[in-house]
Amino acid sequence: MTCCVTPSATPQELQRNVRRELAKLRLLLQQYAVLASGAQVFCSDQSGKLARSTLVAAARAEAPLVDRVGAVLGPKVAQLLQEFEAEVPQHGVRITGCVSGS
């Protein structure tokens, strides 16, 4: 997927708030990268004189959720998490995820 925003084609409100809107977009991509196992998401900011590229996430397809969070948000955040599993056999529900360890 490629997304391109050119200044001449953007609404005036987006031009005023472009940094905030780009931050929202990056957060959305990070959330997708955590949830979608095996996703590789690359973002590049090409405004200004120098184009820079930032790797948002790269995780193995079989990686556990804690590892995917670490790949996206960094190892310090991943160290704060503990894996959580609960099962409610009466309803046939199994819950897996992460909780904050602090």
GUZA-187669 format. One record per atom (N, C-alpha, C): residue number from 1; residue in one letter; atom name; x, y, z. Coordinates in pm, 1 decimal. Atoms other than C-alpha are relative to their C-alpha. Last residue first. Example, Ala and Ser with C-alpha at 12.3 -4.5 7.8 and 13.67 -1.06 7.14 Angstrom:
BEGIN
+-----+------+------+----------+----------+----------+
| seq | type | atom |       c1 |       c2 |       c3 |
+-----+------+------+----------+----------+----------+
|   2 |    S |    N |    -82.0 |   -119.0 |     -6.0 |
|   2 |    S |   CA |   1367.0 |   -106.0 |    714.0 |
|   2 |    S |    C |    -77.0 |    109.0 |     73.0 |
|   1 |    A |    N |     89.0 |   -119.0 |      0.0 |
|   1 |    A |   CA |   1230.0 |   -450.0 |    780.0 |
|   1 |    A |    C |     90.0 |    120.0 |      0.0 |
+-----+------+------+----------+----------+----------+
This chain:
BEGIN
+-----+------+------+----------+----------+----------+
| seq | type | atom |       c1 |       c2 |       c3 |
+-----+------+------+----------+----------+----------+
| 102 |    S |    N |    -36.8 |    -97.1 |   -104.6 |
| 102 |    S |   CA |    455.6 |   -286.1 |   3665.1 |
| 102 |    S |    C |   -117.4 |     40.8 |     83.0 |
| 101 |    G |    N |    -58.4 |     64.1 |   -116.7 |
| 101 |    G |   CA |    398.0 |   -609.2 |   3474.4 |
| 101 |    G |    C |     32.7 |     96.2 |    110.5 |
| 100 |    S |    N |   -115.6 |    -73.0 |    -50.1 |
| 100 |    S |   CA |    158.4 |   -460.0 |   3222.3 |
| 100 |    S |    C |     49.5 |    -64.3 |    127.5 |
|  99 |    V |    N |     35.6 |    -96.8 |   -102.2 |
|  99 |    V |   CA |    -69.5 |   -721.2 |   3074.0 |
|  99 |    V |    C |    127.0 |     68.1 |     46.1 |
|  98 |    C |    N |   -107.1 |    -51.2 |    -84.3 |
|  98 |    C |   CA |    -36.3 |   -916.6 |   2752.3 |
|  98 |    C |    C |    -58.7 |     97.2 |    101.4 |
|  97 |    G |    N |    -45.2 |   -136.0 |     25.6 |
|  97 |    G |   CA |   -274.2 |  -1131.7 |   2551.0 |
|  97 |    G |    C |    114.0 |     36.0 |     91.5 |
|  96 |    T |    N |   -146.2 |     -9.5 |     -3.0 |
|  96 |    T |   CA |   -468.0 |  -1454.7 |   2550.8 |
|  96 |    T |    C |     38.6 |    143.6 |    -32.4 |
|  95 |    I |    N |    -51.3 |   -135.9 |     15.0 |
|  95 |    I |   CA |   -833.0 |  -1514.8 |   2636.8 |
|  95 |    I |    C |    152.3 |     -5.4 |     10.0 |
|  94 |    R |    N |   -140.8 |     -3.5 |    -38.1 |
|  94 |    R |   CA |   -999.9 |  -1852.3 |   2585.0 |
|  94 |    R |    C |     53.9 |    139.2 |    -31.3 |
|  93 |    V |    N |    -74.3 |   -121.3 |     34.7 |
|  93 |    V |   CA |  -1378.5 |  -1879.9 |   2579.8 |
|  93 |    V |    C |    143.1 |    -11.9 |     51.0 |
|  92 |    G |    N |    -88.4 |     32.9 |    111.4 |
|  92 |    G |   CA |  -1574.9 |  -2205.0 |   2569.7 |
|  92 |    G |    C |     82.6 |    117.7 |    -48.2 |
|  91 |    H |    N |     42.9 |    -71.9 |    119.8 |
|  91 |    H |   CA |  -1852.1 |  -2059.9 |   2785.0 |
|  91 |    H |    C |     87.0 |    -30.7 |   -121.5 |
|  90 |    Q |    N |    145.9 |      2.8 |      6.6 |
|  90 |    Q |   CA |  -1828.9 |  -2295.8 |   3081.9 |
|  90 |    Q |    C |    -51.9 |     62.6 |   -129.8 |
|  89 |    P |    N |     49.3 |    121.1 |     66.3 |
|  89 |    P |   CA |  -1457.6 |  -2350.9 |   3007.7 |
|  89 |    P |    C |   -152.6 |     -6.4 |    -11.9 |
|  88 |    V |    N |    130.1 |     13.6 |    -64.6 |
|  88 |    V |   CA |  -1360.6 |  -1989.6 |   3081.4 |
|  88 |    V |    C |    -67.6 |   -120.5 |    -65.8 |
|  87 |    E |    N |     97.9 |     82.4 |     70.0 |
|  87 |    E |   CA |   -991.1 |  -1982.8 |   3000.2 |
|  87 |    E |    C |   -126.4 |     -8.3 |     84.1 |
|  86 |    A |    N |    111.9 |     38.0 |    -86.0 |
|  86 |    A |   CA |   -728.7 |  -1728.0 |   3088.1 |
|  86 |    A |    C |    -98.9 |    -79.2 |    -84.2 |
|  85 |    E |    N |     91.0 |     97.7 |     57.7 |
|  85 |    E |   CA |   -386.5 |  -1653.4 |   2945.1 |
|  85 |    E |    C |   -106.9 |    -33.5 |    100.5 |
|  84 |    F |    N |    117.0 |     29.7 |    -80.9 |
|  84 |    F |   CA |   -164.5 |  -1353.6 |   3008.8 |
|  84 |    F |    C |    -86.3 |    -99.3 |    -75.9 |
|  83 |    E |    N |    104.3 |     68.7 |     75.0 |
|  83 |    E |   CA |    185.5 |  -1282.4 |   2882.3 |
|  83 |    E |    C |   -109.9 |    -45.1 |     95.0 |
|  82 |    Q |    N |      2.9 |    141.3 |    -34.5 |
|  82 |    Q |   CA |    375.5 |  -1029.2 |   3087.7 |
|  82 |    Q |    C |   -112.6 |    -63.9 |    -79.5 |
|  81 |    L |    N |    117.6 |     82.2 |     23.6 |
|  81 |    L |   CA |    468.6 |   -685.6 |   2962.0 |
|  81 |    L |    C |     18.8 |   -143.2 |     47.0 |
|  80 |    L |    N |    103.3 |    -31.0 |    -98.9 |
|  80 |    L |   CA |    713.7 |   -431.6 |   3103.9 |
|  80 |    L |    C |   -120.4 |    -93.2 |     -9.8 |
|  79 |    Q |    N |    -44.1 |     50.9 |   -130.1 |
|  79 |    Q |   CA |   1006.9 |   -584.8 |   2913.5 |
|  79 |    Q |    C |   -104.5 |     24.1 |    108.9 |
|  78 |    A |    N |     22.1 |    144.7 |     -4.0 |
|  78 |    A |   CA |    819.2 |   -529.9 |   2584.8 |
|  78 |    A |    C |     41.4 |    -59.3 |    134.4 |
|  77 |    V |    N |    143.6 |     21.5 |    -17.5 |
|  77 |    V |   CA |    803.3 |   -155.0 |   2650.3 |
|  77 |    V |    C |    -28.2 |   -149.4 |     12.6 |
|  76 |    K |    N |     34.8 |    -45.7 |   -135.0 |
|  76 |    K |   CA |   1179.1 |   -137.4 |   2703.0 |
|  76 |    K |    C |   -148.9 |    -21.2 |     29.0 |
|  75 |    P |    N |    -21.1 |    103.5 |   -101.2 |
|  75 |    P |   CA |   1240.0 |   -355.1 |   2395.7 |
|  75 |    P |    C |    -36.3 |     43.0 |    141.6 |
|  74 |    G |    N |   -131.4 |      1.6 |    -62.6 |
|  74 |    G |   CA |   1085.9 |   -109.8 |   2150.4 |
|  74 |    G |    C |      9.8 |   -101.8 |    112.6 |
|  73 |    L |    N |    -10.6 |   -106.8 |    -98.8 |
|  73 |    L |   CA |    738.8 |     -9.8 |   2034.7 |
|  73 |    L |    C |    131.9 |      0.9 |     75.2 |
|  72 |    V |    N |     66.0 |   -124.8 |     39.1 |
|  72 |    V |   CA |    712.3 |   -204.3 |   1709.3 |
|  72 |    V |    C |     30.7 |    113.6 |     96.8 |
|  71 |    A |    N |    -46.5 |    -41.2 |    132.9 |
|  71 |    A |   CA |    956.8 |   -494.3 |   1742.7 |
|  71 |    A |    C |    -57.6 |    135.3 |    -39.8 |
|  70 |    G |    N |   -138.8 |    -44.3 |     -9.3 |
|  70 |    G |   CA |    893.6 |   -517.2 |   2117.2 |
|  70 |    G |    C |     54.4 |     48.5 |   -132.7 |
|  69 |    V |    N |      5.0 |   -130.1 |    -67.5 |
|  69 |    V |   CA |    516.4 |   -534.6 |   2062.6 |
|  69 |    V |    C |    140.5 |     57.3 |     11.9 |
|  68 |    R |    N |     50.6 |    -95.4 |     99.7 |
|  68 |    R |   CA |    574.1 |   -812.7 |   1808.5 |
|  68 |    R |    C |    -10.4 |    139.8 |     60.4 |
|  67 |    D |    N |   -107.7 |    -29.1 |     95.3 |
|  67 |    D |   CA |    794.2 |   -997.6 |   2058.3 |
|  67 |    D |    C |    -44.0 |     99.8 |   -106.0 |
|  66 |    V |    N |    -99.5 |    -82.0 |    -71.1 |
|  66 |    V |   CA |    528.4 |   -970.4 |   2331.1 |
|  66 |    V |    C |    114.6 |     37.1 |    -94.0 |
|  65 |    L |    N |     46.4 |   -138.8 |     -6.9 |
|  65 |    L |   CA |    261.4 |  -1096.3 |   2087.0 |
|  65 |    L |    C |    101.9 |     90.4 |     67.9 |
|  64 |    P |    N |    105.0 |    -27.3 |    -99.6 |
|  64 |    P |   CA |    452.5 |  -1415.1 |   2011.3 |
|  64 |    P |    C |    -31.8 |    149.0 |      6.8 |
|  63 |    A |    N |    -44.6 |    -66.8 |   -122.2 |
|  63 |    A |   CA |    647.4 |  -1440.8 |   1685.9 |
|  63 |    A |    C |   -116.4 |     18.8 |     97.2 |
|  62 |    E |    N |     32.2 |     86.3 |   -113.6 |
|  62 |    E |   CA |    526.7 |  -1695.4 |   1428.8 |
|  62 |    E |    C |     37.2 |     63.5 |    133.9 |
|  61 |    A |    N |    140.0 |     41.2 |      4.8 |
|  61 |    A |   CA |    506.7 |  -1445.6 |   1142.4 |
|  61 |    A |    C |    -39.2 |    -81.8 |    121.5 |
|  60 |    R |    N |     17.3 |    132.5 |     60.2 |
|  60 |    R |   CA |    836.6 |  -1284.4 |   1235.3 |
|  60 |    R |    C |   -147.0 |    -39.5 |      6.5 |
|  59 |    A |    N |      8.9 |    110.6 |    -94.5 |
|  59 |    A |   CA |    824.7 |   -913.8 |   1311.4 |
|  59 |    A |    C |    -18.7 |   -130.9 |    -75.6 |
|  58 |    A |    N |    -32.0 |    120.9 |     74.6 |
|  58 |    A |   CA |    925.4 |   -597.1 |   1129.4 |
|  58 |    A |    C |      1.2 |   -113.6 |    100.3 |
|  57 |    A |    N |     10.0 |    132.3 |    -59.3 |
|  57 |    A |   CA |    789.1 |   -266.9 |   1246.6 |
|  57 |    A |    C |     43.5 |   -108.1 |    -96.3 |
|  56 |    V |    N |    100.0 |      0.2 |   -105.6 |
|  56 |    V |   CA |    805.7 |    109.1 |   1199.8 |
|  56 |    V |    C |     -5.3 |   -137.2 |     65.4 |
|  55 |    L |    N |     61.6 |    131.2 |    -10.1 |
|  55 |    L |   CA |   1128.9 |    133.3 |   1003.4 |
|  55 |    L |    C |    -96.6 |      2.1 |    116.8 |
|  54 |    T |    N |      9.0 |     52.7 |   -134.9 |
|  54 |    T |   CA |   1194.9 |    499.1 |    939.7 |
|  54 |    T |    C |    -68.2 |   -134.8 |     -3.4 |
|  53 |    S |    N |     86.2 |    116.0 |     -6.2 |
|  53 |    S |   CA |   1313.5 |    642.3 |    610.3 |
|  53 |    S |    C |      4.3 |    -56.9 |    140.4 |
|  52 |    R |    N |    -45.6 |     99.6 |    -96.0 |
|  52 |    R |   CA |   1453.6 |    989.2 |    570.4 |
|  52 |    R |    C |   -101.6 |   -112.5 |      5.8 |
|  51 |    A |    N |    100.8 |    103.0 |    -20.4 |
|  51 |    A |   CA |   1428.0 |   1220.3 |    274.1 |
|  51 |    A |    C |     55.9 |   -101.5 |     98.3 |
|  50 |    L |    N |    -49.5 |    136.2 |    -14.3 |
|  50 |    L |   CA |   1650.7 |   1524.6 |    310.4 |
|  50 |    L |    C |   -116.1 |    -96.8 |     23.8 |
|  49 |    K |    N |   -110.6 |     25.6 |     92.5 |
|  49 |    K |   CA |   1553.1 |   1864.8 |    172.0 |
|  49 |    K |    C |     47.4 |   -144.1 |      5.1 |
|  48 |    G |    N |   -125.7 |    -70.1 |    -24.9 |
|  48 |    G |   CA |   1211.6 |   1891.9 |    334.3 |
|  48 |    G |    C |    107.6 |    -40.3 |    -99.2 |
|  47 |    S |    N |     14.4 |   -144.6 |      3.1 |
|  47 |    S |   CA |    933.6 |   1638.5 |    322.2 |
|  47 |    S |    C |    133.3 |     64.9 |     32.4 |
|  46 |    Q |    N |    -77.2 |    -59.0 |    107.9 |
|  46 |    Q |   CA |   1009.2 |   1282.7 |    226.9 |
|  46 |    Q |    C |    -19.8 |    149.8 |    -10.4 |
|  45 |    D |    N |     38.6 |   -140.2 |     -1.5 |
|  45 |    D |   CA |    905.5 |   1106.3 |    545.3 |
|  45 |    D |    C |     86.8 |     69.6 |   -103.9 |
|  44 |    S |    N |   -104.4 |    -94.9 |     36.5 |
|  44 |    S |   CA |    927.7 |    734.6 |    493.7 |
|  44 |    S |    C |    -59.2 |    139.6 |     -3.6 |
|  43 |    C |    N |     49.7 |   -135.8 |     23.3 |
|  43 |    C |   CA |    731.5 |    463.2 |    664.3 |
|  43 |    C |    C |    116.3 |     87.2 |    -41.4 |
|  42 |    F |    N |   -104.9 |    -99.5 |     14.9 |
|  42 |    F |   CA |    798.6 |     90.1 |    648.8 |
|  42 |    F |    C |    -65.2 |    135.0 |    -26.8 |
|  41 |    V |    N |     52.4 |   -131.4 |     34.8 |
|  41 |    V |   CA |    561.6 |   -176.5 |    777.8 |
|  41 |    V |    C |    115.4 |     98.3 |     -2.6 |
|  40 |    Q |    N |   -115.5 |    -88.6 |      6.3 |
|  40 |    Q |   CA |    654.0 |   -543.0 |    781.2 |
|  40 |    Q |    C |    -50.9 |    133.3 |    -51.2 |
|  39 |    A |    N |      8.3 |   -124.5 |     76.8 |
|  39 |    A |   CA |    367.8 |   -764.2 |    893.3 |
|  39 |    A |    C |    133.2 |     74.1 |      4.3 |
|  38 |    G |    N |    -74.4 |      9.1 |    124.5 |
|  38 |    G |   CA |    435.3 |  -1121.4 |   1003.1 |
|  38 |    G |    C |     -1.7 |    125.9 |    -84.2 |
|  37 |    S |    N |   -126.7 |     72.9 |    -11.7 |
|  37 |    S |   CA |    166.3 |  -1118.4 |   1269.0 |
|  37 |    S |    C |     64.7 |    -11.7 |   -137.7 |
|  36 |    A |    N |    -16.6 |     84.7 |    117.5 |
|  36 |    A |   CA |    -91.9 |   -847.5 |   1218.4 |
|  36 |    A |    C |    134.8 |    -70.2 |      7.6 |
|  35 |    L |    N |    106.7 |     98.9 |     11.8 |
|  35 |    L |   CA |   -184.7 |   -711.3 |   1561.7 |
|  35 |    L |    C |     19.9 |    -96.7 |   -115.9 |
|  34 |    V |    N |      3.7 |     84.4 |   -120.2 |
|  34 |    V |   CA |    139.0 |   -532.5 |   1646.9 |
|  34 |    V |    C |   -101.1 |   -112.3 |    -18.8 |
|  33 |    A |    N |   -118.6 |     84.9 |      0.6 |
|  33 |    A |   CA |    187.9 |   -403.0 |   1290.6 |
|  33 |    A |    C |      5.5 |    -90.9 |    122.0 |
|  32 |    Y |    N |     18.4 |    106.7 |     97.5 |
|  32 |    Y |   CA |   -168.3 |   -273.2 |   1276.7 |
|  32 |    Y |    C |    117.5 |    -97.3 |      3.9 |
|  31 |    Q |    N |    101.7 |     88.9 |    -53.9 |
|  31 |    Q |   CA |   -120.2 |    -77.1 |   1599.2 |
|  31 |    Q |    C |    -24.7 |   -116.8 |    -94.2 |
|  30 |    Q |    N |    -61.7 |     76.5 |   -107.7 |
|  30 |    Q |   CA |    204.7 |     67.4 |   1464.8 |
|  30 |    Q |    C |    -99.6 |    -97.9 |     60.1 |
|  29 |    L |    N |    -86.3 |    101.6 |     61.3 |
|  29 |    L |   CA |     34.2 |    170.3 |   1139.7 |
|  29 |    L |    C |     68.0 |    -85.6 |    105.9 |
|  28 |    L |    N |     87.2 |     99.1 |     61.0 |
|  28 |    L |   CA |   -241.5 |    348.6 |   1334.9 |
|  28 |    L |    C |     81.6 |   -112.3 |    -63.7 |
|  27 |    L |    N |     57.4 |     78.5 |   -108.7 |
|  27 |    L |   CA |     16.1 |    526.5 |   1549.4 |
|  27 |    L |    C |    -89.9 |   -110.2 |    -53.5 |
|  26 |    R |    N |   -106.6 |     88.0 |    -48.6 |
|  26 |    R |   CA |    204.2 |    638.8 |   1236.2 |
|  26 |    R |    C |    -51.4 |    -89.0 |    113.6 |
|  25 |    L |    N |    -21.8 |    104.8 |     99.3 |
|  25 |    L |   CA |   -116.4 |    773.9 |   1084.5 |
|  25 |    L |    C |    106.7 |    -98.3 |     46.0 |
|  24 |    K |    N |    114.5 |     90.2 |     -8.2 |
|  24 |    K |   CA |   -201.7 |    966.9 |   1400.9 |
|  24 |    K |    C |     16.5 |   -116.8 |    -96.4 |
|  23 |    A |    N |    -17.1 |     74.8 |   -125.0 |
|  23 |    A |   CA |    149.4 |   1115.4 |   1407.2 |
|  23 |    A |    C |   -114.7 |    -98.7 |     19.1 |
|  22 |    L |    N |   -103.1 |    101.0 |     25.0 |
|  22 |    L |   CA |    111.4 |   1213.0 |   1040.5 |
|  22 |    L |    C |     26.4 |    -83.6 |    124.5 |
|  21 |    E |    N |     61.4 |    104.1 |     82.2 |
|  21 |    E |   CA |   -217.6 |   1387.8 |   1124.9 |
|  21 |    E |    C |    100.3 |   -109.5 |    -33.8 |
|  20 |    R |    N |     91.3 |     76.7 |    -85.9 |
|  20 |    R |   CA |    -54.0 |   1581.9 |   1410.0 |
|  20 |    R |    C |    -63.0 |   -115.0 |    -78.5 |
|  19 |    R |    N |    -80.6 |     77.4 |    -95.3 |
|  19 |    R |   CA |    234.6 |   1689.8 |   1189.5 |
|  19 |    R |    C |    -87.9 |    -87.9 |     88.5 |
|  18 |    V |    N |    -64.1 |    113.4 |     65.7 |
|  18 |    V |   CA |      0.7 |   1789.9 |    903.8 |
|  18 |    V |    C |     83.3 |    -83.9 |     97.6 |
|  17 |    N |    N |    -20.5 |    101.3 |   -103.0 |
|  17 |    N |   CA |   -228.0 |   2005.5 |   1115.7 |
|  17 |    N |    C |     76.5 |   -121.5 |    -51.3 |
|  16 |    R |    N |    -27.4 |    -62.7 |   -128.8 |
|  16 |    R |   CA |   -235.2 |   2329.6 |    917.2 |
|  16 |    R |    C |     41.0 |   -103.4 |    104.9 |
|  15 |    Q |    N |   -125.9 |    -72.1 |     10.5 |
|  15 |    Q |   CA |   -200.2 |   2150.2 |    581.7 |
|  15 |    Q |    C |     36.9 |     65.7 |    132.3 |
|  14 |    L |    N |   -108.7 |     97.9 |     -6.3 |
|  14 |    L |   CA |   -473.4 |   1907.5 |    683.0 |
|  14 |    L |    C |    135.8 |     69.2 |     -9.0 |
|  13 |    E |    N |     -8.9 |     44.4 |   -139.2 |
|  13 |    E |   CA |   -711.0 |   2197.0 |    756.1 |
|  13 |    E |    C |    112.9 |   -102.2 |     17.5 |
|  12 |    Q |    N |    -71.1 |   -101.3 |    -78.1 |
|  12 |    Q |   CA |   -636.7 |   2352.8 |    415.3 |
|  12 |    Q |    C |     16.6 |    -42.9 |    145.6 |
|  11 |    P |    N |     86.8 |   -105.8 |    -51.4 |
|  11 |    P |   CA |   -739.5 |   2036.4 |    232.4 |
|  11 |    P |    C |     79.7 |     94.9 |     90.5 |
|  10 |    T |    N |     53.8 |     23.4 |   -134.3 |
|  10 |    T |   CA |   -458.4 |   1853.6 |     59.0 |
|  10 |    T |    C |    -95.1 |    111.2 |     39.8 |
|   9 |    A |    N |    124.1 |     77.3 |      4.9 |
|   9 |    A |   CA |   -401.7 |   1845.6 |   -317.9 |
|   9 |    A |    C |    -63.7 |    -19.4 |    137.1 |
|   8 |    S |    N |     99.2 |    -68.5 |     82.1 |
|   8 |    S |   CA |   -143.0 |   2124.4 |   -345.8 |
|   8 |    S |    C |   -134.6 |    -72.8 |     -0.4 |
|   7 |    P |    N |     53.5 |   -123.4 |    -58.9 |
|   7 |    P |   CA |     54.4 |   1994.7 |    -48.9 |
|   7 |    P |    C |   -108.6 |     67.2 |    -83.1 |
|   6 |    T |    N |    -71.3 |   -114.0 |     56.4 |
|   6 |    T |   CA |     92.0 |   1643.6 |   -191.3 |
|   6 |    T |    C |    -64.0 |    127.6 |     53.0 |
|   5 |    V |    N |     75.1 |   -123.6 |    -23.4 |
|   5 |    V |   CA |     -8.5 |   1343.0 |     15.0 |
|   5 |    V |    C |     84.2 |    114.4 |    -54.0 |
|   4 |    C |    N |    -75.3 |   -120.5 |     32.7 |
|   4 |    C |   CA |    107.4 |   1002.0 |   -101.5 |
|   4 |    C |    C |    -90.1 |    121.6 |     19.8 |
|   3 |    C |    N |     81.6 |   -118.1 |    -26.0 |
|   3 |    C |   CA |     -4.9 |    668.7 |     38.3 |
|   3 |    C |    C |     86.2 |    123.0 |    -26.7 |
|   2 |    T |    N |    -73.9 |   -125.2 |      7.0 |
|   2 |    T |   CA |    133.3 |    342.6 |    -91.1 |
|   2 |    T |    C |    -96.2 |    114.7 |     20.3 |
|   1 |    M |    N |     83.9 |   -116.7 |      0.0 |
|   1 |    M |   CA |      0.0 |      0.0 |      0.0 |
|   1 |    M |    C |     89.0 |    123.8 |      0.0 |
+-----+------+------+----------+----------+----------+
